[in-house]
Structure formats: C-alpha cells, structure tokens
Amino acid sequence: MAATPQYDDEYMEVVVDVDDDASNSKPSGTFVDSVTAAVGEQVASNVFNAGKQQAETLYSSYARIDVLRPYFDVEPADIRFRLFKSIWPQFSRAPQVIPADLYGPTMLAFTLSAVLLLGMKAHGHTPEQEGTVIGTALVISFGFWLTLAGLMYSLGFVFNTNISLFELVSVTGYSLFAYCLVLTISHLHLADYDFMISWLVIGTLSALRLGLVLRSRTPDLKQGYLVGVVAGLIHWTYLLYLKMSYVTLYNAVAN
C-alpha cells in the first residue's frame, strides 16, 4: 500500500498567505491600468489639439494670402495698357481712376533691379562681394517704390488727398516703367546725350503723370498742385540720381 503524504500546518499557512497576497495585488494592477489609460487619453488629446491649432493657423494664413489673389489676377492686355498710361499724363481736374493691382508694379520692381545690374556691367564695375549685388539692387528698387508710396500717403493725409495707400502703391509702382525704359536706353548706348534726351522726355512724362494723378485727387487746387509737384520732383530727380550715382549708392548699401 502506497504511503499517504503528510502535510503539516506550517506549509498550509504559507500557501494560504501566498493566495492572500495574490488576491490583494489585483486592485493594484487595476489602478495602474487606469492611470496608464488616463495618461494615454491626455496625450492623444494634446496631440489632437496641437494638430487642430496648427491646421487653423495654416488655414488663416492661406486665407490672408487668398485676399491678395485678385490684385495679381490681371490680363496681359491690361498690363500693357497701364504701362502705356504710366508715361501718358492726363490734364484733367476730375479725379482720375487708378486701376489698382500689384502684379505690374512688382514685376517692374524686379525688372528695375535687373536693369541696375545691367548698368553696373555696362560701366565695367565689378563689386568686391558678388553675393550682395542682386540683394542691393532689390533693396534699392523695392525700397524706393515703397518709400515713395508711404511718403506720398503721408503728404496726402496732410493735404486731404482722396487716395488710398493701395492706390498709391499701384500708381508709384507703375511709374517705375519710365525708370526701366530710360536706364535701359542709357545702358545699351553709353553716350550721355541718350540718357539726357530719354530722361527729359520719358522721365518728365512719367513725373507729370504721377503728379497730375495726385493733384486730381486733392480737393483744394493749390494743395493739389503742391502735392503733385513734390511727387513729380522726387520721381524725376531720383531717376537722375540712379543714373549718375548708382555705383556710389550700391557701395553705401552694401557696406
């Protein structure tokens, strides 16, 4: 007959104690799982909110850019007509209509930068730092355009000229067409009389166009003439300055 195993009381107590510990550990595991789940939900919520905020920022930025889209949506025929009108003054006391767009003025500013670079090559000027040539030409072109628009807006504000800043940006931008024409003519043929003739003819017509537009938008006749003369003189004399002193101006900006 097989012997029956004997179990003492001490061994049974140990088994019971182990079972009690295992049963007590179950609530602890449930608590850890709940904390982990809560942390995971919080992290997912933060990621979702951050992505949503970034998407809203991108959408708002696109919406702001989309506002400018109509000002760059211009037909080529309209651009050609406005370029011609920029050097054709209109002697009228009635407020002149200003077709406002940004495509033509922006392209003219870039074109003027290229013409300035052409002038440096035509005169055999080699800058010490080639990397600053294009940047300086862009600063001079866009800087003059926006500075003239801001100056005329301030002057018009003083003398009650009925013109918006956007209209001024457009009309002063199209006035750069005369700069491109005159400087290109003078760079292609380096004789001084070519520049003087083109400056006196094309430059004067463009300055008159800008001045008469501002005069027509000013209710008071005397104040209108004052605003027009100031705008025309700045536009006319700066063209001469660019021709005579662009290399000096380049060195001052580059350094």
QUIPE-V282119 format. One record per backbone hydrogen bond with DSSP energy under -0.5 kcal/mol. NH is the residue of the N-H (numbers start at 0). CO is the residue of the C=O. Records with the same first field share a line. If there is no record, write none. Layout:
# QUIPE-V282119
NH=CO / CO
This chain:
# QUIPE-V282119
11=7
12=8
13=9
14=10
15=11
16=12
17=13
18=14
19=15
20=16
21=17
22=18
23=19
24=20
25=21
27=23
28=24
29=25
30=26
31=27
32=28
33=29
34=30
35=31
36=32
37=33
38=34
39=35
40=36
41=37
42=38
43=39
44=40
45=41
46=42
47=43
48=44
49=45
50=46
51=47
52=48
53=49
54=50
55=51
56=52
57=53
58=54
59=55
60=56
61=57
62=58
63=59
64=60
65=61
66=62
67=63 / 64
68=64 / 65
70=67
71=67 / 68
72=68
73=71
78=74
79=75
80=76
81=77
82=78
83=79
84=80
85=81
86=83
87=84
90=88
91=89
98=96
99=97
100=98
101=70
102=70
105=101
106=102
107=103
108=104
109=105
110=106
111=107
112=108
113=109
114=110
115=111
116=112
117=113
118=114
119=115
120=116
121=117
122=118
123=120
124=119
125=123
126=124
129=127
131=128
132=129
133=129
134=130
135=131
136=132
137=133
138=134
139=135
140=136
141=137
142=138
143=139
144=140
145=141
146=142
147=143
148=144
149=145
150=146
151=147
152=148
153=149
154=150
155=151
156=152
157=153
158=154
159=156
160=155
161=216
162=160
167=163
168=164
169=165
170=166
171=167
172=168
173=169
174=170
175=172
176=173
177=174
178=174
179=175
180=176
181=177
182=178
183=179
184=180
185=181
186=182
187=183
188=184
193=190
194=190
195=191
196=192
197=193
198=194
199=195
200=196
201=197
202=197
203=198
204=200
205=201
206=202
207=203
208=204
209=205
210=206
211=207
212=208
213=209
214=210
215=211
216=212
217=214
218=159 / 216
223=219
224=220
225=221
226=222
227=223
228=224
229=225
230=226
231=227
232=228
233=229
234=230
235=231
236=232
237=233
238=234
239=235
240=236
241=237
242=238
243=239
244=240
245=241
248=244
249=245
250=246
251=247
252=248
253=249
254=250
